[in-house]
Amino acid sequence: MHITIAVESASKMEIIFSFFALLNFVGLFFIIIQLFIIKVKYLQ
C-alpha cells in the first residue's frame, strides 16, 4: 500500500516534469521561428 502511494506520487512528478520539458521545447521552438523571421526580414 505504501509502495503504490510512492509510485503514484512519482508518476505525478514525471507528468509534471514532462509537461515543463514540453513547455520549454515549445518555447525554444517559437524563439527559433522568431529568429528565423527576423533574419528573413533583415536579409530582404
N, C-alpha and C positions, 0 to 999 in steps of 0.2 A: 504494500500500500504506500509506504513512504517512497519507494523507488518510482512508482508511477507518477507521484506528485513531482518528483525531481525531473523526470523525463518530460512531463507536461510543461514545467517552467523552462526547461532547456529548449524545447521546441518553440515556445513563445519567444524566447530570446533570439533563436535562429531566425524566426519570421521577422522580428524587429530589425535584426542586423541585415538580413537580405533586402528588406524594404529600404533601409537607408543606403545600402550599396546600390540599389536600383535608382534611387533618387540622385545619388552622386553621379552615376553613369549618365542619366538623362541630362543632368546639369552640365556635365562635361561635353555631351553631345551638342547641346544648344550653344555652348561657348564656341565650339569648333565651327558650327554653322555661322554664327555671328562673325567670327574672324574671317571665314571664307567670303561672306557677303561684303565685309569691309575691304578685303583685298580686291575683289572683283570691281567694287565701286571706284577704288583709287587707281586701278590699272586702266579702266576705261575712260 
